[in-house]
Amino acid sequence: MGQSNISATSYQFKKIELTNHAGITWDIGDLIQSVEIVESVYTSTLTYEFSIVDAADFFNLVKISGNEKINFVLAKHNGEELEIFEKECYVVDIPLYSRQGNNTQIYKLSCVSKHGYLASIVRVSKKVNGSVVSIIKNLIEGDLDTPVANVSLTSAGNIKGIIPNMNINEAIDTLLERAYDELGYKFFVYETLFDGIRIESFKPMLERKVRGVYKKNALKTKEASNDIAGDPHAAAGFNEDKYNIIDLSSELGFSKLAAQNNGVYSSNTLEVDTSKKSYKNHLFKYNNKNIINTQSLYSSDIKFKNLELSEFGDTYFSIINKSSLLFDNEQNYNSTIAPMFGITNSIEENIQAMVHSMTVPGNPELSSGSIVDILLPKPIDPALENLSAIDAEHNIDRFMSGKYLVINNVHSFEKGVYKSTVRIVRDSTDVSLNENVPSKT
């Protein structure tokens, strides 16, 4: 698979090998019709799907039955040099099998990374003590024997407790519910095609350098020139293609009612200490603090019963049991959650207020946890479509354009073309809700 011409969508699989239950290895590159690799900040492992067209009865020759290992080497030019990515994964399902007449069988092999496979079957029962991030890192590197590529700031507060005979995935999910940094940003454990496993909160994601300015072909402006500091320039047109938006669709989470019911604008967390027979309320009120861009999508001018949404404190209500004396005054699993729960929940829910699904030329560096900048044109009169005849700077949709966080990337390889379909999100814009609003006539 692959193509020889170097373009923004070029790639080459230098090797795709399958090893069966007997330890015998075959080169299956010629059988592969397409490959899809999915990464997400919400998933601790990459998932893979290999689509195979088999006219040689390979399925029965190898006795494919699950648990097979697939190794592959992917080569992708970034505009300056050739990058090599080598991965190993294991078959967990065969979601499709069909016969095309008597001569051809078509099937798909669904796979996960080795640590993702082990995390579902390796169980642990152990005492834990320390920061949540360090505990998760020790589970991955110690119990799964897998290196962690990036670890962000230590999570706020230490915990002490017992992991009660959980598999690693269950243990990590339980710990992540209690992991946040000093600003209240939730932590994530995820794997990327580009550099492996990351454990980090939103904070280091948002501090990353912008991966590129993506634009629709029709938009030609100085800001869309892609002459970005540090970005490699190759043959003429490579970067122009590299940052082209092939397709874009949007989901706007502008329902303030849904946001309110999910605790974005206000909430009440009841901290119950059964050890001391006491309780405490932790009220959260939205403060217009944004994490992606500068201007909130929330307006305090809209009121019901003379109250803005942030003043309805009990719309979203939760109870957390602290049990402070459970470990002789030591911190336990729930000791640090209650005061920050409202903030953490609000940030996580609000981050998807503006969502786009964007298809662009394939790029392993455009990984989950990256920041991208997009420039979209305003809808304009067809008679003015020749943007060279007008001031293109004034035809940027500033409300929708700007910085977004990549939360997942579907890498698709088929017929010599590599595309990335990324889901990008944000909680804010760079345009005030009150900017250039027409006055009432």
N, C-alpha and C positions, 0 to 999 in steps of 0.2 A: 504494500500500500504506500501511497505517497506520490509526489511529483517532483520533477527535477528542477523546474524553474523556481527561483527564489522570489516569493511574493509574500504578502502579509498573511495569506492563508496556507502557505506551503508547510509541509511536515513530512517526516519519514519515520516509519517504524523500522528500525534497524534489526529488530528481533522481536518475535512473539512466539514463545514456546510454552507448551503444555506438558506437565508431568503428571502421569496417572498414578493410581493406587500402587502399582508395581514398581514405581520409581523410574519408569521409562519416559524419556523426553522426546517430544516431536516438535518440529517447526510448523506452526499452523498459520503463518503469515498469509499464504496463498488462499486459505479458506475464509479469511476474515472479510466480511462485507463492510462492517462499520464497528466503531468503538465509541462508547460514551462513558465519560468519567465525571462523576458528580461530587462536588465538595460544598460544604455548608458550615457556617459558624455554629449551627445547631447540631452537627453530627461529628462524632469523634473519629470517624473513619471515612476514607474515600470509598465510594461504591463504583463498581465497574459493570458494564454490560457489553459483551462481545457477541455480535451477530454473525452467524456462520452459515455459509452456503456449502453444503457437503454433497458432492457428487461422487465421492470415493469411498463411501461407507466408513468414514473415519470414526463416527460415533460408536459403531459396533466393534470396530477394530480395537479401539482404545478401551472400550467398555466404560464410557463416561457414566458416572453414577453419583457425582457430587464429591466435594473435598479435593478435586484436582487443583494443582498449583499452576498458575500462569505467571510467567516472567516476561516482561517486555522492556525494550529500550526505545524511547521516543527521541527523535532529533528535531529541533525547531530553531530556525534562524530568527534572531531578535532584531535584525537590521544591521548588526555590527559583527556578531559572531554566532557560531552554532552552539546552542545549549543542548545538553544531553540529560534526559530524565530516565532513570531506571527504577522500575517498580515491580513488586511481587504481590500477588493477591490469590485468594482461594475461592473456589466455586461454592456458593451457598444455595443456589437454586437454578433450575432450568425453567424459566417462566414461559417459554414458547418452544414447541416442537411440532413441526408439520412436514408432510410429504408432498412434494410437487411431482405427481405422477410416480413412476417406478424408478426414476433415475436420480432424483435430488431430494435431500432432506434439509430443512432449514430449522435452525434452533438458536436460542440465545443462552448464554452463560452469564448469570449474575454472580458477581464476586465482591468481596470486601478485602481490605488490607489484613495482613496477618494478625496485627494487634486487635483489629476489630473482630476477627473471628474468635480469638482467644478470650477477649473481654466478655463474650457471651457465655463461655463455658467454664472459665476459671473462677472459682468462688473463694472468698476470703472471710475469715473470722479473726479480727485482731483489734487491739486497742490502738487508738490514734490520738495524737496530741501535737498541737502546733497550728500553723497557719493552714487554711484550707488548700491553698495553692501548693504548698510543700507536700501535703498529704496526697493530693492527686498526682503530683509529679512522681512521688515514690511508688504509687500504685502502678503507674504506666511503665516506669523504668525498672522497678524492682520485680513486680509480679508479672508483667507482660514482656519484660526484657526488650523494651523498645525505647530508643532515645527520644527525648523531647527537644525539638529544634529551638523553640522560643518560649520563654517564660517571662511574664510581665511582673509588675509590682506585687509585693506580698499582699495578700488579702488583709483587709482590716480586721483586727482582733484574732485571738487564738481560740481554738475549740479543743475540747477533750471528750472522747466518747468511745463507743465500740461499733465496729462494722459487724453486724450480726449475720454471718453466713450469707452474704450477698455475692452475686457475680460482679465483676469489675464495673460493667456498665451501670448496674443498679447503684453501686457504691459511689461512682462518680456523679451520677444524677442527684443522689441524696446530698452529696457534699456541695455541688454547684448551687443548690437551693439556698445555701448558707454562705456563699462566696460573693463578696463585693469589695471594691477598693474604697479608699478614703473619701471619694466623691460620691459614692453610692452606685457606681457603675457595676453591672453584673459581670461575672466571669464566664468564659466559654472555653471548652476544650474541643479543638477541631483539627482536621488534617487538610493540608493543601497539596496540590500536585507540585507546586514550585519548591516548597522547603520543608514539608513534613508536618509534625504535630506542633500545635501552638496551645499554650495556656495563657489567656490574657483577657483583660476587661476591655470595654469600649475605649478607654483612655489611650493606650498605645496604638489602637487602630486609627483613631482620629488624628493622632500626631504623625502618622506616616506621610511621606511625600506623596503628592498626587501622582497617580500612575499615568495620567495623560488627559488631554482635552479631547473628548469624543464629540463628534458633530455630525449633523446630516450633511450630505454632499452639497446641497444647495446653499449652505451657509458659508460664505467666504468673508471672514473678518480677521483683523489683526489678532484678536484673542484666540481664534481658531487655527492659528498658523501651525501649531504643534512644534514650534521651535522652542522646546522646553529644555531648560538647563539640565544637562546630564543625560538627556535622552539620545540614544544612538541614531545617527543618520546613515542610511545606506544608499542604495541606488535611488535615482529620482523616482518619486512616487511611492516609495515603500511606506514611509510614515503617513502620507496622505491616506493610503489604504488602511494602514494599521489602526488609525483612529476614526475610521468611518463607521457610523451607525447604520447597519444594514436594515434593522427593523427595530421598532420600539412600540410597546403597548404599556398602558398604565392602569394602576389600581390606586385610586385616591381614597385614603382612609379618613375622609373629612367629616365623618359622622361624629359630632360632638356628643351625642347621646350614647353611642357605643363606647366612646372614649371615657365618658364619665362613669358608665357602668363597669368599666374595666380598671378604674382607679387612676386614670391619667391625671385628672385635675384635682381630685381630693380623695382622701381615704382615712379610715380610722383603724389602727391596729391595736387590739387589746392584748397586752402582755400580762399573762396570768402566771404567777409564781405559786405553784401548788405547795412548794416546800415551806413557804412563809405565809401561806394563806393571804396573799395580797395581789393586787392588780394595778395596772397603769395603762392609761390611754396614750397612744402616740398618734396625733393628728397630723396629716400631711396636707398641705395646701400648695398648689402649683404656683411657681414663682416666675414663670416666663423664662426660665433658664433653658437654653438650647444647647445641643451638643454637636450639631453639624454646621449650621449656618447662623446668621445673626438675628433673624427676625422670626418671632413665634407665629404660629398659625392660630393662636388663641387670642380672643378679644375679651377684655373685661367689660366691654360696653354692653354685651348681651346679658340681660338679667331676667330671672324668673323669681316672682315674689320678692322683688327688690334685692335679690342675691345673685352674684355671679356663680358660675359652676364650681369654682374652687372653694366656695363657702358651704357647699352641701357635703359636709364631712363624713356622713354615715352612708353615703350611696354605695361605697365599696368598703366592706367590713371584713376583717380577718381576726382570728384568735391564734396566739402563739403561746405555748406552755414553756415557761422558762426553767422551772425546777432548779433553782440556784444551788440547792444543797445536795444535788444528786451525786457530785464527786467531791465531797468535803471542801466546799467553797471554790472548787476549780471551775473553769469555764466548761460548759457542755455544748452539745450540738446547737442548741437554740439560744445560747446566752447573748449573742451579738445581733440577732436578726431583727427583733422588733423595732428598735429605734430607726433603722434604715429601710425597713421593708417598703414603706410607702414611696420613698424616693426611688428605690431600685425598681419597683414594680412600674412606676410611672414612666421611667426612662425606657424600660424594655417594651412597654405597650405603645409608647408614643413614637418610637423610632420608625414605625411603619406607617406614619401619617401620609407620606408621599412615596409611592412605590412604582418603579418602572421595571419591566422585563426588556432587556436590551440585547440584541444580537449583534456581535462585532466580529471581525477577524480573530481567529484563535490566538490566545496569549496566555501561557502558563503563569506569567507574572501578575496577571489580573486576577489575583487570588481572592478568596473570601478574606474579609478583614482589611481589604485595600480601600483607599479613597480615590474616587474618580471625579472628574469635572466634565459636565456635559453642556453643550451649547445647542439649543433648539431654536428654530426660526418661529416667528409669530405666524399665525394664519394670515395670509395677505391676499389681496385681490389678484386673480390670475393675470391681469393686465400688467401687474407690477412684479411678476415672477422673476424677471431678469434683474437680479439683485445688483448687478454691476451698474445699472442705470439709476440706482437710488442709494441712499446712505444705509448700507447693510448694518451698521452699528445700531441703528434704531429699530432694526427688525429682529432683534434677539428677544425671545420670550424669557425675560429676566425672572419671572415668577417660577417657571419650571426649570430653568437652567441653573447651574451651580454645582456645588459639591454634594456627593452622595457616598454612602457606605455600601460596599459590595458585601452581601450576606451569603450569596451562593453563586457558583459558576458551574454550568454544564458544558464540559469540553466535548465537542462532537467531531469525530473524524470519519469522513465518508467520501469515497471517490476522489481522493486527492485533495479534499478541501477540509480545513480545520476551522471551525467556528466556535465561539464562546457565547453562550446565552447566560447573561448575568442578571441577577435580581439585585437592584440597587434601591436603597431606602434612605429616608431622612425625616427629621421631625420639624424642619423649619426651612425658611427661604431667605434670600438676601433682600427681599422687597417687603417693606412694611405693609400691613393690611390697610393702612390709612394713606399710603402713597398714591397720589394722583387719582383719588376716588372722586368721581364727578359729584358736584354739589347738587342738592335737590332743586329741581326747577319748579 
